[in-house]
Amino acid sequence: MGNSKEYAVQMKDITIRFGSYCALNNVRLDVEKGSVHAILGENGAGKTTLMNILYGLYQKDSGEICLYGKKEEIKNPGMAIAKGIGMVHQHFMLVENFTVTQNIILGMETVKGAGMLDMKRARKEVEDIVEKYGLQVDPDAVISDISVGMQQRVEILKALYRGAEILILDEPTAVLTPQEIDELIRIMKNLIADGKTIIIITHKLKEIKKSADYCTIIRRGEYIDTVAVKDVSQEELASMMVGRKVRLEVEKKEADPGEVIFEVSGVNVKDERGVAVLRDLSFKVRSGEIYGIAGVDGNGQKELVEVITNLRKADSGTVKIHGKEIQNTTTRNTMDSGISTIHEDRQKRGIIPDFTVADNVVLDNFTSGKFSPKGILDRKAIGEAAESLLKEYDVRPDNCKDLLIRGLSGGNQQKVIIGREIANDPDLLIAVQPTRGLDVGAIEYVHRTLIRERDKGKAILLISLELDEVLGLADTIGVIYNGSINVVLDRKEANEENIGLLMAGGTLHE
């Protein structure tokens, strides 16, 4: 990038330590004004830490920050916001029982005479921003009633309402459907056309190629390079990020399925409003097989997992493992029957944020004789189990077993969950969005691990919104639409075109 260009952000020789751990070492970042600039790196590479420094959440140990060529000290988020910086965090910070408008104006309330809230004026201001950037959000909707993609737009609106000219998006596509990702990219282009500058933290190579102008690569807290995205391939970006050649396609031998291990038959479920969300849903998973469920989000995947894991009651139908019915019992019965689950929402269902990493590693089994003989926790055994798992799954930072798990990056939290559930040695492993938030190196490892478990004779139920993932891993694919699995295909018969058609409610005859 030439010196004649105007930079919205320049971060020079940024270093930060947490105790003896060096999270960033002399890292630099040059973001051209009016561009989309991606920061790419493995889980735990320091991407979010760098942006937390820019946003004033962390204080650097050394280095300097310049905004539009002027050196700045940003001591807290309030100062960052005042200087035109907004940040949309990976885990949204919204009040669920407030409306969209109430969330957007929170802390910057519009008042009229006698200090009364002027909601009419505030709503109009929100509507103006929605219309200007094509954000398509209902200002009166309650947060708990809208999709994750819509909630992300509310976070973007919050930043714009506060006057953000530089917008930081932390893993913006990690929780979005393919359609929502396309919509987000459209919104980003609208923002850039209006002169905004966008920094995205990500490790999704496809989205970088689609949306970013430049990309800075960080590896293990060190600056690697900054490249023009149009000049590099996905494979080259992956190699720079991980430091080795990465296979973007899954390598596996032909499956050799055995007997039926798990069967869902004629399951019907209505939601809290009495609307049918699962309709006579049936499928079977055999040992030595990965059965993939493909579908657009909201077609019953969440409810299906909740029924299997006994977080929701089925109105009718059966769920069997090894021929034994387990529906409408307890979550403990699900686990004791030989089922382990990698849940979609790691914050709500996968971890206890205020427990240590080690305690989260043994969460399913802490009452077992191995970890609590005579009813007393064996801290040594728990620590040893944690150290072994953290090493195998390359969880970072090193030696993190005694840290609260909330302090790990989302991707490293996911590695802990995956390692724990596989270590349970289940007969059926349910993997829901297993690589959400992971970098390509970690995705490659997780995919290899799932194939390894399949080859050991395990039954695996894969539920993913990533069509590439389903096509790459599954041996059999069931397409879910409107609460039913309408078509089941052998992987050899499936491709992106026919699966996409079925996901939209079409038929192969079309």
C-alpha positions, 0 to 999 in steps of 0.5 A, spaced: 500 500 500 502 506 497 504 512 502 499 517 498 493 513 501 489 516 507 489 511 513 483 511 517 487 507 522 494 505 523 497 501 529 504 501 530 509 496 534 503 494 538 505 489 544 501 487 550 502 482 555 497 478 560 502 476 566 508 472 562 504 471 556 505 475 550 499 476 546 501 481 541 508 482 539 510 489 535 504 488 531 502 493 526 496 495 522 494 500 516 487 500 514 486 505 508 480 510 509 473 507 505 476 500 505 474 493 508 480 491 511 480 483 514 484 481 520 486 474 519 489 469 524 488 462 527 484 462 534 488 465 539 492 469 534 491 475 537 486 478 532 480 480 537 486 483 542 488 487 537 481 490 536 480 491 543 486 495 544 483 500 538 476 500 542 479 502 548 477 495 552 485 493 553 491 498 554 497 496 550 504 495 553 507 499 548 506 502 540 502 507 538 495 508 535 494 513 529 487 515 527 487 519 520 494 520 521 494 523 528 496 520 534 491 518 539 491 515 546 484 511 547 483 509 554 476 506 554 470 505 549 467 511 551 473 515 548 473 510 542 466 512 541 467 519 541 473 518 536 468 515 531 470 508 533 464 502 533 465 495 535 460 489 534 462 484 538 462 476 537 457 475 542 452 481 542 451 485 548 443 486 547 438 487 552 433 481 550 426 484 553 428 491 550 425 493 543 430 494 537 430 502 538 431 501 546 437 497 545 440 502 540 439 509 544 441 505 551 446 510 554 444 515 549 437 517 550 434 522 546 430 527 552 425 532 551 422 537 556 423 535 564 428 530 562 422 525 559 424 520 554 423 522 547 421 515 544 418 518 537 424 522 535 429 516 537 425 512 533 425 516 527 432 517 528 433 509 528 428 509 522 433 514 518 439 510 519 435 503 517 433 506 511 439 510 509 443 503 509 438 498 507 438 494 514 431 492 514 430 492 521 423 493 525 425 498 530 419 496 535 421 488 535 423 485 541 430 483 541 428 476 543 423 475 538 428 476 532 433 472 528 441 472 530 442 476 523 437 481 525 440 482 532 447 483 529 444 489 525 441 492 531 449 492 534 451 495 527 445 500 528 447 502 535 454 503 533 452 508 527 447 511 532 453 513 536 456 516 530 461 511 528 466 512 522 470 506 523 466 500 524 470 493 527 466 487 526 468 481 530 467 474 527 461 477 523 459 471 519 460 466 525 453 465 527 449 467 520 446 463 515 449 463 508 443 468 506 444 472 512 452 473 510 450 475 503 446 480 506 451 483 511 456 483 505 451 488 501 450 492 508 458 493 508 458 495 501 453 500 503 457 503 509 463 503 504 459 507 499 457 512 504 465 513 506 465 508 512 471 504 514 470 497 516 475 492 519 473 485 520 476 480 524 475 473 521 478 466 519 472 465 513 476 465 507 470 465 502 467 471 506 474 475 505 475 474 498 467 476 497 468 482 501 475 485 503 479 489 500 486 488 504 487 483 509 492 483 515 495 476 517 497 475 524 500 468 527 501 467 534 501 474 536 506 476 530 505 480 524 505 476 518 503 480 512 498 485 509 496 483 502 491 485 497 485 480 497 484 480 489 492 478 489 491 472 493 487 465 493 484 462 499 489 457 499 495 462 500 491 466 505 490 459 509 497 457 508 499 464 511 495 464 517 497 457 519 504 457 517 503 450 513 499 448 507 492 446 509 487 442 505 481 445 504 477 439 502 476 433 506 480 427 505 476 420 507 475 413 504 469 410 503 464 409 509 463 402 511 456 403 515 454 397 520 447 396 524 442 402 525 445 405 532 440 411 532 433 412 530 428 418 530 421 415 528 415 420 526 416 425 531 412 431 532 413 437 536 409 444 536 412 450 539 410 455 545 405 458 540 402 451 538 405 452 531 408 445 528 415 445 528 417 438 527 412 434 522 412 426 522 420 427 522 424 420 521 431 418 519 436 413 521 444 413 523 448 407 522 455 405 526 460 407 521 456 413 518 456 420 518 449 422 517 448 430 515 442 434 515 442 440 511 437 445 511 436 453 511 436 455 519 429 455 522 426 449 519 426 445 525 434 443 526 434 446 533 427 443 536 430 436 533 436 437 537 432 439 543 428 433 543 434 428 542 437 431 548 431 431 552 431 439 553 424 439 549 418 434 549 416 431 543 408 431 542 409 424 539 414 419 535 420 415 538 427 417 539 431 410 540 438 408 541 440 401 540 433 400 540 431 403 547 426 409 547 429 415 550 424 421 548 421 425 554 426 423 559 432 427 562 438 430 559 442 425 564 439 419 561 441 421 554 448 422 556 448 415 560 445 412 553 451 413 549 450 420 546 454 426 546 452 433 543 456 439 541 451 444 541 450 450 536 450 455 542 456 454 546 455 460 551 448 457 553 449 449 552 456 448 551 460 451 557 459 454 564 463 461 563 465 462 570 468 455 571 475 454 569 477 451 563 479 444 567 472 444 570 469 445 563 473 439 560 470 434 566 463 437 566 459 431 563 463 426 568 465 430 574 461 426 579 464 419 576 469 415 580 475 417 576 474 425 578 471 425 584 472 418 588 468 418 595 464 424 593 470 429 593 473 432 587 480 430 585 483 436 582 490 432 580 486 427 576 482 433 573 488 437 571 491 431 568 485 430 564 485 437 562 492 438 560 491 432 555 485 434 552 488 441 551 494 439 548 491 434 543 486 440 541 491 445 541 487 450 545 491 456 546 494 460 550 498 454 553 497 452 560 490 455 560 487 449 564 486 454 571 483 460 567 476 461 567 474 459 560 470 465 558 477 468 557 478 464 551 477 466 544 470 463 541 474 458 537 478 455 543 472 454 547 469 450 541 475 446 541 474 444 549 467 442 547 469 438 541 475 434 545 470 433 551 464 430 547 469 426 543 473 424 550 466 421 552 467 415 547 459 416 545 456 411 541 452 417 537 456 424 537 451 429 535 455 435 532 451 441 531 455 447 527 461 443 530 466 448 526 463 455 528 468 460 529 474 455 528 480 457 523 481 453 517 487 449 521 482 447 526 476 446 521 481 441 518 483 438 525 475 437 527 473 434 520 479 429 520 477 427 528 470 426 525 472 422 520 476 418 525 471 417 529 466 414 523 472 410 521 472 407 529 465 405 528 461 411 531 455 413 529 455 421 527 449 426 526 452 432 523 447 438 523 450 444 519 448 450 516 455 450 512 453 446 505 460 445 504 461 442 510 455 437 509 457 435 502 464 434 505 463 430 511 456 426 510 456 419 507 448 420 507 444 427 507 437 428 509 434 435 507 430 438 512 425 443 510 419 445 514 420 441 520 420 434 515 426 430 512 423 430 505 429 427 501 435 422 503 440 422 498 447 418 498 453 423 498 454 420 491 448 423 488 448 430 492 451 436 489 450 444 491 445 445 486 440 439 488 441 440 495 440 447 495 434 446 491 431 441 496 433 446 502 428 451 498 422 446 498 423 444 491 424 437 488 429 434 484 424 433 478 424 441 477 
